[in-house]
Amino acid sequence: MDAIKGCNASLWTPRAVAYRRKKNINDLELLPAVVIMEMVKAQASGVAFSCDPQSGRRDMLVIKAIAIQVGVYLLRHLKSNCLLPVKSQ
């Protein structure tokens, strides 16, 4: 439960609030979610972005993957052995 509370609290960090102000996103329009999944033994880690984080293009889904179990490192540093851009339909 503490981890879920931490996720919700992260919406109100100075950086998150500044980002919303810059993008003109109303605080009352936020739809946060926390996904709880069972841990599985994996051979790779990755993260998917619903838009291209470099260009901001919303018609591109970007998947970054790395072949070792370093999901936290991948999320923090966004360095990857594999970059797979996929054009959205």
N, CA, C and O of each residue as an XYZ file, in Angstrom:
356
protein
N       0.812     -1.191      0.000
C       0.000      0.000      0.000
C       0.869      1.273      0.000
O       0.507      2.285     -0.600
N       2.006      1.198      0.679
C       2.897      2.371      0.724
C       3.408      2.723     -0.675
O       3.544      3.899     -1.014
N       3.691      1.693     -1.484
C       4.181      1.945     -2.845
C       3.110      2.644     -3.679
O       3.427      3.532     -4.469
N       1.861      2.257     -3.513
C       0.765      2.895     -4.252
C       0.619      4.347     -3.809
O       0.426      5.236     -4.639
N       0.708      4.585     -2.526
C       0.639      5.962     -2.014
C       1.794      6.791     -2.565
O       1.624      7.969     -2.879
N       2.976      6.171     -2.682
C       4.138      6.864     -3.235
C       3.931      7.239     -4.694
O       4.328      8.321     -5.128
N       3.302      6.333     -5.454
C       2.999      6.639     -6.863
C       2.073      7.842     -6.955
O       2.293      8.749     -7.758
N       1.043      7.840     -6.131
C       0.096      8.964     -6.137
C       0.780     10.259     -5.704
O       0.534     11.319     -6.280
N       1.636     10.172     -4.691
C       2.345     11.369     -4.202
C       3.269     11.943     -5.274
O       3.522     13.148     -5.294
N       3.773     11.088     -6.163
C       4.691     11.567     -7.199
C       4.017     12.538     -8.169
O       4.700     13.277     -8.878
N       2.692     12.542     -8.203
C       1.966     13.506     -9.043
C       2.156     14.940     -8.573
O       1.918     15.882     -9.329
N       2.583     15.105     -7.332
C       2.646     16.431     -6.737
C       4.066     16.888     -6.455
O       4.269     17.831     -5.691
N       5.052     16.234     -7.059
C       6.426     16.711     -6.918
C       6.551     18.029     -7.689
O       5.798     18.259     -8.635
N       7.479     18.884     -7.304
C       7.632     20.149     -8.034
C       7.844     19.932     -9.540
O       7.324     20.692    -10.356
N       8.598     18.911     -9.897
C       8.862     18.640    -11.315
C       7.570     18.253    -12.049
O       7.318     18.733    -13.154
N       6.749     17.380    -11.432
C       5.504     16.953    -12.069
C       4.527     18.120    -12.208
O       3.875     18.273    -13.241
N       4.432     18.930    -11.176
C       3.531     20.083    -11.223
C       4.006     21.081    -12.282
O       3.194     21.607    -13.043
N       5.315     21.345    -12.334
C       5.862     22.271    -13.331
C       5.595     21.771    -14.751
O       5.269     22.563    -15.635
N       5.730     20.466    -14.974
C       5.460     19.883    -16.293
C       4.006     20.115    -16.684
O       3.720     20.498    -17.818
N       3.090     19.883    -15.750
C       1.668     20.100    -16.069
C       1.383     21.568    -16.363
O       0.599     21.880    -17.259
N       2.006     22.461    -15.624
C       1.798     23.896    -15.870
C       2.313     24.262    -17.266
O       1.654     24.990    -18.008
N       3.495     23.749    -17.611
C       4.100     24.041    -18.915
C       3.230     23.525    -20.056
O       3.122     24.167    -21.100
N       2.607     22.359    -19.853
C       1.778     21.724    -20.887
C       0.305     22.092    -20.775
O      -0.530     21.553    -21.501
N      -0.018     23.019    -19.857
C      -1.406     23.447    -19.634
C      -2.338     22.274    -19.345
O      -3.436     22.190    -19.896
N      -1.885     21.365    -18.471
C      -2.698     20.229    -18.047
C      -3.308     20.567    -16.687
O      -2.589     20.862    -15.732
N      -4.620     20.522    -16.608
C      -5.342     20.834    -15.391
C      -5.170     19.694    -14.386
O      -5.327     18.527    -14.744
N      -4.853     20.017    -13.146
C      -4.686     18.998    -12.109
C      -5.931     18.136    -11.948
O      -5.822     16.953    -11.624
N      -7.101     18.702    -12.166
C      -8.354     17.964    -11.993
C      -8.633     16.996    -13.144
O      -9.551     16.180    -13.061
N      -7.842     17.085    -14.219
C      -8.035     16.196    -15.365
C      -7.119     14.970    -15.314
O      -7.131     14.143    -16.225
N      -6.330     14.861    -14.247
C      -5.406     13.734    -14.136
C      -6.165     12.428    -13.949
O      -7.151     12.367    -13.215
N      -5.695     11.391    -14.621
C      -6.263     10.062    -14.464
C      -5.127      9.087    -14.141
O      -4.728      8.289    -14.989
N      -4.609      9.155    -12.909
C      -3.482      8.295    -12.562
C      -3.921      6.838    -12.441
O      -5.087      6.536    -12.188
N      -2.955      5.950    -12.629
C      -3.228      4.519    -12.479
C      -1.990      3.841    -11.929
O      -0.865      4.267    -12.189
N      -2.204      2.804    -11.181
C      -1.127      1.966    -10.686
C      -1.432      0.551    -11.146
O      -2.513      0.025    -10.882
N      -0.486     -0.059    -11.829
C      -0.653     -1.428    -12.306
C       0.118     -2.348    -11.371
O       1.305     -2.138    -11.121
N      -0.551     -3.355    -10.863
C       0.089     -4.330     -9.988
C       0.142     -5.648    -10.749
O      -0.883     -6.189    -11.165
N       1.363     -6.149    -10.918
C       1.552     -7.373    -11.688
C       2.403     -8.359    -10.895
O       3.218     -7.965    -10.060
N       2.205     -9.619    -11.163
C       3.029    -10.652    -10.564
C       4.419    -10.598    -11.191
O       4.553    -10.445    -12.405
N       5.445    -10.724    -10.365
C       6.811    -10.750    -10.868
C       7.059    -12.091    -11.550
O       6.673    -13.139    -11.033
N       7.693    -12.052    -12.691
C       8.035    -13.271    -13.418
C       9.523    -13.246    -13.718
O      10.131    -12.180    -13.815
N      10.103    -14.428    -13.864
C      11.513    -14.509    -14.244
C      11.620    -14.104    -15.708
O      11.013    -14.736    -16.573
N      12.374    -13.074    -15.984
C      12.459    -12.535    -17.342
C      13.885    -12.638    -17.873
O      14.851    -12.670    -17.111
N      13.989    -12.688    -19.173
C      15.294    -12.679    -19.820
C      15.625    -11.301    -20.378
O      16.746    -11.064    -20.828
N      14.666    -10.404    -20.351
C      14.873     -9.040    -20.842
C      13.960     -8.109    -20.075
O      12.960     -8.538    -19.501
N      14.302     -6.846    -20.067
C      13.480     -5.817    -19.449
C      13.219     -4.737    -20.483
O      13.991     -4.569    -21.427
N      12.131     -4.009    -20.303
C      11.850     -2.947    -21.249
C      10.772     -2.013    -20.745
O      10.168     -2.225    -19.694
N      10.555     -0.992    -21.516
C       9.511     -0.020    -21.215
C       8.922      0.436    -22.547
O       9.637      0.563    -23.541
N       7.614      0.679    -22.558
C       6.949      1.163    -23.770
C       6.415      2.565    -23.506
O       5.855      2.839    -22.445
N       6.593      3.429    -24.466
C       6.104      4.804    -24.374
C       4.961      4.964    -25.363
O       5.065      4.517    -26.505
N       3.878      5.591    -24.941
C       2.719      5.767    -25.826
C       2.938      6.861    -26.856
O       2.117      7.039    -27.757
N       4.032      7.594    -26.733
C       4.453      8.533    -27.771
C       5.979      8.553    -27.766
O       6.604      8.105    -26.805
N       6.564      9.061    -28.815
C       8.018      9.102    -28.921
C       8.553     10.133    -27.933
O       8.288     11.324    -28.094
N       9.305      9.703    -26.903
C       9.778     10.659    -25.900
C      10.791     11.662    -26.442
O      10.994     12.714    -25.835
N      11.425     11.364    -27.561
C      12.408     12.286    -28.134
C      11.740     13.358    -28.988
O      12.055     14.542    -28.867
N      10.823     12.940    -29.846
C      10.207     13.894    -30.778
C       8.857     14.401    -30.301
O       8.394     15.449    -30.752
N       8.211     13.662    -29.384
C       6.877     14.026    -28.938
C       5.777     13.541    -29.874
O       4.597     13.793    -29.629
N       6.155     12.850    -30.939
C       5.157     12.356    -31.900
C       4.212     11.377    -31.218
O       4.648     10.399    -30.610
N       2.931     11.644    -31.322
C       1.930     10.791    -30.700
C       1.469      9.669    -31.613
O       0.669      8.823    -31.214
N       1.979      9.663    -32.850
C       1.617      8.575    -33.762
C       2.669      7.467    -33.731
O       2.631      6.551    -34.553
N       3.608      7.548    -32.784
C       4.654      6.541    -32.657
C       4.638      5.953    -31.250
O       4.622      6.684    -30.260
N       4.643      4.633    -31.175
C       4.835      3.908    -29.932
C       6.297      3.499    -29.924
O       6.783      2.952    -30.915
N       7.011      3.747    -28.835
C       8.422      3.412    -28.770
C       8.630      2.396    -27.652
O       8.194      2.596    -26.518
N       9.305      1.305    -27.995
C       9.627      0.269    -27.025
C      11.137      0.237    -26.876
O      11.857      0.093    -27.865
N      11.621      0.370    -25.654
C      13.055      0.271    -25.378
C      13.253     -0.986    -24.547
O      12.578     -1.185    -23.537
N      14.169     -1.822    -24.971
C      14.412     -3.081    -24.277
C      15.895     -3.288    -24.058
O      16.729     -2.752    -24.788
N      16.209     -4.066    -23.051
C      17.589     -4.406    -22.754
C      17.620     -5.888    -22.389
O      16.694     -6.389    -21.752
N      18.655     -6.573    -22.778
C      18.689     -8.029    -22.704
C      19.086     -8.585    -21.340
O      19.234     -9.798    -21.191
N      19.260     -7.722    -20.350
C      19.534     -8.215    -19.008
C      18.510     -7.629    -18.059
O      17.811     -6.677    -18.407
N      18.417     -8.174    -16.890
C      17.360     -7.794    -15.954
C      17.716     -6.516    -15.197
O      18.105     -6.555    -14.030
N      17.578     -5.415    -15.868
C      17.916     -4.131    -15.253
C      16.812     -3.113    -15.540
O      17.092     -1.998    -15.978
N      15.578     -3.491    -15.297
C      14.447     -2.614    -15.586
C      14.542     -1.262    -14.915
O      14.246     -0.243    -15.539
N      14.951     -1.232    -13.648
C      15.061      0.040    -12.929
C      16.107      0.927    -13.595
O      15.881      2.123    -13.782
N      17.269      0.335    -13.958
C      18.302      1.106    -14.646
C      17.769      1.645    -15.969
O      18.004      2.803    -16.315
N      17.057      0.807    -16.701
C      16.507      1.208    -17.998
C      15.555      2.386    -17.833
O      15.613      3.350    -18.597
N      14.692      2.306    -16.847
C      13.729      3.388    -16.636
C      14.400      4.678    -16.215
O      13.987      5.760    -16.632
N      15.424      4.575    -15.399
C      16.103      5.785    -14.911
C      16.975      6.425    -15.969
O      17.027      7.651    -16.061
N      17.659      5.629    -16.768
C      18.655      6.158    -17.695
C      18.234      6.073    -19.160
O      18.849      6.705    -20.019
N      17.207      5.307    -19.446
C      16.674      5.175    -20.798
C      17.753      4.807    -21.809
O      17.721      5.260    -22.953
N      18.706      3.985    -21.384
C      19.724      3.475    -22.298
C      19.318      2.061    -22.657
O      18.857      1.301    -21.805
N      19.490      1.716    -23.907
C      18.930      0.458    -24.351
C      19.773     -0.174    -25.440
O      20.399      0.515    -26.245
N      19.776     -1.499    -25.449
C      20.393     -2.229    -26.546
C      19.460     -2.290    -27.749
O      19.911     -2.542    -28.867
N      18.193     -2.068    -27.540
C      17.203     -2.239    -28.600
C      16.185     -1.115    -28.542
O      15.615     -0.848    -27.484
N      15.954     -0.466    -29.649
C      14.944      0.582    -29.771
C      14.030      0.188    -30.910
O      14.479     -0.006    -32.040
N      12.747      0.071    -30.613
C      11.787     -0.372    -31.612
C      10.667      0.658    -31.747
O       9.714      0.618    -30.968
N      10.749      1.579    -32.709
C       9.634      2.494    -32.934
C       8.558      1.798    -33.758
O       8.865      1.079    -34.709
N       7.320      2.010    -33.399
C       6.188      1.388    -34.090
C       5.186      2.479    -34.404
O       4.742      3.177    -33.492
N       4.816      2.647    -35.654
C       3.843      3.655    -36.053
C       2.458      3.237    -35.587
O       2.012      2.124    -35.864
N       1.780      4.131    -34.879
C       0.429      3.864    -34.382
C      -0.565      3.911    -35.526
O      -0.335      4.585    -36.529
N      -1.649      3.208    -35.378
C      -2.700      3.206    -36.403
C      -3.724      4.278    -36.110
O      -4.688      4.433    -36.860
